[in-house]
Amino acid sequence: MLAFGNPVDAAIIGAGVVGCAMARRFSLEGASVVVLERAPDILSGASKANSAILHTGFDAPPGSVELQCMQAGYDEYMQIREDFNLPILDTGALVAAWSDSEEARLPELLEQALLNGVADARLLSRAEVVAREPALGAHVRAALLVPREVIIDPWSAPLAYAMQAKALGARFHFNAGLLSARFDGDLWHLQTPMGTLTARSVINAAGIHGDSVERMLIGGSQFEIRPRKGQFVVFDKAAAKHLRTILLPVPTARTKGVVLTRTIFGNLLVGPTAEEQEERERPDVTRPELDMLIAKAVELVPALAQAQVTAVYAGLRPASEEKHYRLHSLPEKGYFCAGGIRSTGLTAALGIARHVHGLWAQDRTAGGKPITAPPILPLPNLAEHLPRDWELPGHDGIVCHCEMVTGREIEAALSSPLPPGDFGGLRRRTRCAMGRCQGFNCLARLNSLTEGRLSVPITPEADR
């Protein structure tokens, strides 16, 4: 059992992208922070599966908190990314119309983009679309171009947030799910498998379990999580030559739809599906839906009919019964919630953290002074279009040949200030076993290198 010590200013429940951004923001503002995560590592829930697009907010509800958080998050990411060595792939996005009805909606989407401050968005004719993307299907009609939509590394970014928070004194505890909670009128007493933590305030960033955590904390919940499964297909790196721009569908009232995009790692990705389900744990991939995604990709870019599939995966988005973010608080109890953060959470996380800290700071004098010169811990580059570790001498050999992951990269991840807790965490930090063979050729070596160094050892059933 851990001795948690004196009460902390903020206990953050959940170490997904929002929880990691929250830990960074509160630590930067001088607050003492503890993060409680039920899984063995950060990003083990909804945050581990997304399309890795940094959005401008061009199609967000005008005037919404979601839009404000997305645009604040986008701006802050661009401000800090060079310091943290966080890559972007400057692609832009096309909202492509494939029918008369979709083409008729493009001026409306342009008007919304301009209203949302995305001033560089513009309509393209069919000829302009084909000139930009000659491999598109012949039935493309027109498109809305959003130049500042870009691709990022979806795992290195939140890892950078968490690493900086830890360097500022934040403590991360894993396998530490919330068992019970009691507020005594002054302090929270949070029971975990590792002991009882006392805190002046609690921030609910529990993602797919956000409503359950809220009920545990305050006896009821203002929202209901309705898990929405999204399945993805990853095409081989050779397929990426067929597309250079993010290809977005004309959105519907329910979903942004299926996206076709390159990844920062050199692949081509299609997805997600949008499947309502009750199960909140590990989502399954299903053949009919994967076949549908492949067929959709081929419909949009016919040359993909000859492309090989490298991987498939699925994630759960913490959708709620309402489309907007569920950001609310009970300041008299020191309770703050960032719930219902769906597909835009990767972009909005830094903005959400600023928003929640602003609510927290209104009624508090606790916490130290803001940090004026915070430590910067640059992360190793995993982007395919930038120099990689294998290109430098002394890398201790190639462990994963599909993704060109070196022994030096594996060791650096395992010995870092915030090391992986399981195989999934190691994969997200290094890309090992994420290539064509999905670990078939490197799993034995990885097992040897990680022996005794992961809280959840690598097994055939490990999170892969």
N, C-alpha and C positions, 0 to 999 in steps of 0.2 A: 504493500500500500504506500502511496506517495503522501508526503506531508506537503500540502499545498501552501502552507504559510499564511501570511497576512492577507486580508481581503484585497482583491484586485479591483481596479476600476471597471474593467469590462471583461466578461466571460462571453466568448463567441462560440456558439454551437454550430459546428459544421466547418469543414476545411475544404469546401469546393472553391471555385474561382471567386465567388462573392465573399466567403469567409476569409480567404487569403487576402483579398483586397481590403477587407474590413480590418484585419489585423495590422496590415501595413499603415492604413490611414490613422487608426487610433494610436498606434505606436509613434508615428511621426508627430502627432499632436501632443505627445508626452504622457499618454495614459499607460497604465500598467495593464497588460493583456494576457489572458490565457485562452487558448483555442482547444476545445474539446471535440474530437472526431471519433465516431464509432468504428470506423474502418482502420486498417493498418497504415494508411498513407493519405496524403492530400489527393484531391481530385478523383476519389474512388467512387463517386456517385454520378449524378447527372453531368458533372463537368468533364468527365473523361471522354465523352462522345458528342462531338459537334462538328459543324462544317468549317470552323476556323476562319470565319469572315469577320473583319472589323467593319462594322456598318456605320454609315453616315447618319442614319435615321431618316432617310428621304421618305420612307413610307410609314413612319410611326404616326400615331394619332397626334395631330397638331396641338401644341400646348400641354401635352401630357407630361407627367413626371418621368415616364419611360423615355420620351424624347430628350428631356433635359439630362437624364442620367447617361443615355447613350452618347450624346454629343460631348458632355463633360468627360466621359470615359475615353472616347475617341481622342479628344484633344490631349488629355493627360498621357495616354499611351504614346502618342507621337512626341510628346515632350521628353519622356523618360527613356524611350526605347534604345537610343544610342548609348546612354550610360549603362544600361543593363545588357547590351548586345542582343537585343530582341529584334529579329529580322521581320521584314515585310516583303511581300511579293506584290509589286505595284501593277495590278491587273485592270482595275476598273470593273464595272459590272454593266451588263446589258439586261434590261427587263424586256424579254423578247415576246412579241406577239405572233401567234401562229394561226389566227383566225380573224374574221371580220370583227367579232365581238371583242376580242382582246385588243385589237388595234384601236378600236373606238375608245377603249379605256385609257390609252396612253396619255392623251392630253390631260386627263384628270389626275393621273399619277404625277405628271410633270408639274401641274399646278400645286399639288400637295408637297412635292419636293421643294419647290420655290418657297412656299409658305413656311416650310420647316428650315429655311435658311441654306438649303443645298443649292447654291446659286449657279453652280457649274453643270447641273443636270441639263440635258437637251435631248430632243427627239432626233432619231436617225431614220432616214428612208431605207427601204429595202436595199438599194444599191450601196448605201453607206455601211449597212450592217454586213453585207456580203464582202465588201472590200476589207472590212476589219476582221471578219471571221469567215473565210471562204469555205471552210469545211462544214458549215451549218447545213441542215436540211433545206431542200429547195423551196419548201412551203413557208419559210420565214417571211413575215410581212413587213415588219418595222420593229423599232425598239426604242426604249428610253435608255440613254447612256448616263451612268452615274460614275464619273471618273475617279472619285476618291474612295470607293469601296476597294478594300485590299485584303490580302490573305496574310495571316500571321501564324506563328507557332502556338497552338492552343494550350500547350502544356508548359512550355518554358516561361510564358508570361506570368501565370499565377504562381509558378515556382519562384520567380524573381520577387513577386510581392511578399511571399511567405519568408523567403530568405532574408529580405531586408527587415521585415518585422522581427524575425528571430534575432538578427544582429542588434536590433534596438531593445532587446530584452523580452520580447513576447515569448511565451512558452507554448509549445504544441504538444498535446498529449493524444496519442492514438490508442485504438481499442478502448476508448473511454466514452462510450455512449452514455447519454443521460438516463439515469434510472429513476430519479425522483427529484422534486424541487420544492423548496419552501421559502417564502418571503416573510421575514419577521417584522416588517415595517421599516426596516433600515437596510438589511443585507439579505442577499439571496444565499441559500444553502443548497448547493447542487451536489447530489449524490451520484457518483460514478463508480465503475468497478475498481477504480484506482484510489478511491477515497472521496472525501467531501471537500468541495471547493466553496469558499465564501467570496462573494462578489457584490460590488455596489450596483452593478447593472448587468443585464443579460441581453445579448443580441442574438436573435434567432435567424441563422443563415443555414438552416438544416435542409434546404432543398426539397427533395421528394418526401421528406418526413416533416416538413415545416408545420403542417397543421397539427400533427400528433405532438410535436414539441410544444406548440403553443397551448394545446389543451393541458399538457403536463405542467406548464408553467403558470397559466392563469385560469385554468378550470374550464376553458371553452376556446373556440377558435372562430375568428372572423372570416375564415376562408376554408375551402375544402380542396385539397390536392386531388387532381384527377390525372393520374399518370398517363402520359402520351408517349408511346414508343415510336422511336425513329430508327429505321434500318438504313444502312449505307452499304454501298459497293465501292471498293477501291480498285481501279484499273491499274495495270502495270505502268511503270514510268514511261515506257515507250508511247503510251497513249497521250501523254501530255502535249505532244507536238500538234495535236489536232485542235487545240483551244488555248487562247491566251487571255480571254476575258471571262470573268464569272458570268455564268448564264443563269439568270433568274426568271422564274415564270411570272406572269401577271397574277398577283396574290388574290386570294379569296377572303371572305369574312372569317373563315375558320383557320386557315393556314397560309404560310408563305409559299408552300408548295415544294416541289422537287427541284433541287439546285444541281447544276453540273459545273464543277469548278476544279481547277488545279489545286494542288496542295503545296505547302511550303517545302514538302519533302520530295517533290518531283513526280508525284502520282496525279491521277485524275479521279475525282470523287463524284459520285452521284447519290443523292438522297436529300433529306430523309423522307421516309413515310410518315404518316400521322395516324397512329393506331391507339385508340382509347383502350386502357386495360386497368384492372384493379390491382394486379400484382406490382409491388413496389421494389422488388429486389432485382436480381439479374434478369435482364430481358433476353428473350430468345430471338435468333434469326430464323426466318421461315422461307422456304423455297419459293412459294408463289409470289411473295412480295419482292424477293430478290430478283426473280425473273422479270417482274414488272419494272423494276428500276433499270435493269440492263436493257430491256426493250425500250424504255423511255429514253435512255441515253443514246441508243442507236437511232431512234426516231429523230432526235435533235442533231446528232452528229453521226451520219451513216457510216463513216470510216471506223467507228468503234465496234462494228460487227466483227471485225477481225482482232480486236484487242483482247488480251488475256486479263483475267481477274486475279489480283494479288490477294485480296482479303475482303471479308465482309464483317460487319459489326453492327451492334444496336445499342442505343442508349434510351434513357427515359427522361423526358422533359417534365419539370414540375408544374404543369399547367394547373390552373384552378378553374372554378366555375365561372369566373369572369376573366376577360382577356388581359386586363391591365395588371401591372405589378401590385402586390399587396404589401405596401409599405405603411406601417402604422406603429403607434407607440402608446404606452401607458407611462408617462414620465413619473407619476407619483409612485410607481412600483419599479422604476428603473428597467422597464421592459421595452425592447425595440425589435421590430420584425421586418425582415426583408424576404417576403414570401412570394410565391407565384412567379419567380423569375424564369422566363421561358427561353426561347432560342436566342434572344438578344443579350443574354446575361454576360457572355464573354466580352462583348463590347462595353456594356454598361457598368461592369463591376466596379471600376475605379470611381465612376460617377455615383453609383449607389452608395459606396463607402463614404464619399464626401457628404451625400445627402443625409445619411443616417447619423454620421458624426455631427452634422449641423443640428439635427434634432436633439441629440444627446447633450451637446454643449450648451443649449439654451437654458437648461435648468440645473447646471452643474458648475461647481467650482473645483471639484476633485480633478486630479490629474496634474501632471507636471507641465512644464513649459514646452512649446513646440520645439522640435529638433531643427536647428538651423543648418547643420552640416551632417546630414545622415550618411551612414556608410553605403557604399555602392559595391555590389557584388556582381560583376558581369558574368553571364552564363555562357557556356560553350555553345557555339553555333551548330545547329542541326539542319539548317536550310540547305537544300540541294544546290541552289544557285550561288552560294557563297563558299569561301574556303572552309574546308573541313579538317578535323584533326588528323585524319589518315594521310593528308598531304604533307604533314610536318614530320621531321625526324624524331626518333625516340618514342614512338607511340606504342611500343610493347606488342606489336602484332595486331592483325585484324581478327577480331573474335566473331563478328557477324559480317559475312561477306556480302550478303544481299543489301544491307544498308551501310556497309563500310564503317562499322563501329569498332573502335580500337580498344585494346586492353587498357590503355591510359584513360579513356573515357569511362569505362566500367569502374575502374578504381576511383576515379575522381567522384563519380556519383555515390559510390558506397562509402567514401570517407568524407563526404561533404557535411557542412553543419546541419543540413536537413536531409539525411540519407533516405533512400526508399525503404518502405516497410515490407513490400512484397514484390513479386515479379512484375505485376502491372506497373508499379511505381518505377521500377528500374527501366522497363520498356519505354515509359513516357519520358524519362530523363535522358535516354540514350538512343532510342529507336531500335535496340537489339531485338531480334526475333520478330520484327514487323515487316520484313520483306517477303520475297517470293516464296521462300520455303517455310515461313512462319515458325522458325525456330528448329526445324528438323535437323539442320546441320550444326547448329551452335548450342543447342540446349544442354548437352553434356558439359561443354566447356563453361557455360554460364552457371550451371549447377555447381561446378567445382569452384569457380571464382567467388560465388556468393555463399558458400557453405558457412553456416554460423553467423551470417551477417544480415540476414533478413528475419524480421519477426515471424513471417510466414514463409517457410522454405518453399523452393520451387518443387512442384510435383506435376505429374501429367494433367492434373485437374486445376493447376494454378490459373490465376486470372491472366489470360493471354488475349 
